[in-house]
Amino acid sequence: MSAALRFFSKQQPLAARLANRTPRAMAAAVRYNSSTAGESITVREALNQAIDEEMERDESVWLLGEEVAQYNGAYKVTKGLLDKYGPKRIVDTPITEMGFAGLAVGAAFHGTKPICEFMTFNFAMQAIDQIVNSAAKTNYMSGGFCKCPIVFRGPNGAAAGVAAQHSQDYASWYGQIPGLKVVSPYDAEDAKGLLKAAIRDPNPVVVLENELMYGVSFNSSAEITSKDFIIPFGKAKIAREGTDITIATYSRPVGFALEAAEKLAKEGISAEVINLRSIRPLDLESIVKSIKKTNHLMTVEQGFPQFSMGSEISAQVMESEAFDYLDAPVCRITGADVPMPYAQNLEALALPDAEVIYKQAKRVLNVE
């Protein structure tokens, strides 16, 4: 879709846009309240809290992107932040990803800490030179003189009904680049802890979220309520312990893997689910440790099969001591090797779900 079409397709009627700035609407646009232990919190609220807490903690942190300010964000992740921090720190940009990503990278070189939001990482392809060449490589090329403390964040992977050009998973794309750190949260804990860690990191970090997870609620722990709660990069989480097969995945498919593991458990099959969280650096140690226990490995992702995250994990496992513990070849579950269909029935067939994971786990274990 052209920039012009994207602009006009997103505009509200004038009356609605003006209504959003009335005193009543402004009062309703307060930031999300901080959560307390035991309460539920959505991924959207967790991201909002992470940005709010880090902007409060460090005046050099600021945010820019399309509709992040007056519209409170396309997905309402930045709700209330303009009212609290003002237009100098919450900046609406024109629809030009290459332009505002370059501006953000330059500001990071100058010592500020930008959070650069893309309405979707599919649009970030317009800015990939800024991310891969300018942000990722300049610290190395300058001999460590020129740091680039920047966060690139936004929804990644398939949503619903957005077809071939707006459904791609970029984990393996950015995960290949030296100089970048790449994370992909699943739940609210991941979202808050990883984003706060990304904002505090002195290097460029790509945070790959998922649009369909923004409104999903999770229980809030005592840990997540702390303003110093961060999740270190390169540390996976064992989302469910098991003894028969390891399922390594990230982002939305973690939920599908947990659902499949529950179904397998009813048949006496114990599946261990690893929420990778961190794409680069990858926590190979946790995967290897799990394989030594289960002797089987499946990877699950929504991206394309060739040169995928599953391909890289399989290669690293083969090159490690875990290879000798495998009782079957590694099984890669991915999206279909086709551009994402627009038709709802075909879209469903193009993406792995809990049923696909369940059936493939039984095939790997040679269980009828």
C-alpha positions, 0 to 999 in steps of 0.5 A, a space after each residue: 500500500 502506498 504511503 498516501 493510501 495508508 495515510 487516508 485509510 487511517 484518518 478519522 472523520 474531522 469531527 471524531 478527530 476533534 472530539 478526541 481532543 475535548 476536555 472529556 476525551 483528554 481526561 479519559 486519555 490518562 495513562 494506564 494505572 500501574 498494576 499490582 500483584 494478582 491483578 490481570 494486565 494486558 500486553 498493551 498495558 505492560 508495554 505502556 507501563 514500561 515506556 512510562 516508567 523509563 521516560 520518568 526515570 531518564 529524561 533522555 528517553 523519548 518516543 516517535 512514530 506515526 500517530 503515537 501522540 495525539 491518537 494515543 498510538 494505532 494500538 493504544 500502546 502510547 495512551 496518555 503519554 503525550 498528556 504526561 510528557 508533552 509533544 517534545 518527548 512524544 512525537 508524531 511523525 509524517 508517514 515516512 519510515 526511512 525519514 523518521 527512523 534516520 532522524 531517530 538514529 541520528 538523535 541516538 548518535 547525539 546521546 538521546 535514547 529514542 524509542 522508534 515505533 513502527 506501525 508494523 515491522 512490514 513498514 520498517 522495510 522502508 527503513 531497513 538501511 537505517 536499522 541494519 547499516 546505520 544503527 547496527 554497524 556504526 559502533 563497530 565502524 567507529 571503533 566504539 566511539 559512536 554509540 547508538 542506544 535506540 529501540 525499534 519496536 512495533 507489531 511483527 508477524 501475522 495479524 488477521 486479514 492483512 494479507 501478504 504484505 503486512 503479515 511477515 515475521 522478521 525475527 530471522 531477518 534482524 536476528 542475522 545482523 551483528 550489532 543488533 539485539 532482537 527480542 520477541 515477547 509473548 506475555 505481559 511479563 515478557 513485554 514489560 521486562 524486555 522493553 525496559 531492558 531494551 530502553 536501558 541497553 546502550 545498543 540498538 534493540 529490535 522489539 518484535 511484538 504481536 498485534 493479536 497479543 496486545 489485548 490479551 490479559 495475563 496475571 500480574 506477579 509481584 516482580 512485574 510491579 517493580 519499576 526496576 523489573 527487567 528481563 536480561 537478554 539471552 535468557 529463555 523461560 521454561 513456560 512448561 516443564 516436561 520430559 518427553 519432547 522440547 518445544 522451542 518457540 517465541 511470541 504468539 505461538 508460545 500460547 499455541 505450544 502450551 495449548 498443545 502441551 495440555 492436550 498431549 498431557 491428557 494422553 500421557 505425553 509430557 512436553 516442555 515448552 521453551 519461551 525463547 524471548 530473546 532471538 539475538 542473543 539466543 539462549 542455546 544453553 536452555 535448549 541444549 539442557 532441555 534436549 538432554 532431558 527430553 531427547 526430542 526437539 520441535 521449533 515453532 514459528 509463524 515465519 517462512 520455513 527457509 532460512 528461518 529461526 527453526 533452521 538456525 536453532 537446528 543448525 546450532 543444536 547439530 553443532 552442539 553436544 545436544 546432537 548426541 542426545 536426539 532420538 529423532 531429527 529436529 522438527 521445524 513447524 513454520 508458516 506455509 512457504 507462500 505469501 500470506 493469503 487474504 482469504 480467511 480459510 486459507 490464512 488459517 491453513 498458512 499458520 501453525 496452531 495448537 492442533 498442528 503442534 499436537 499432531 507433529 509432536 506425536 509424529 516425532 515421538 512415533 505415537 499413534 
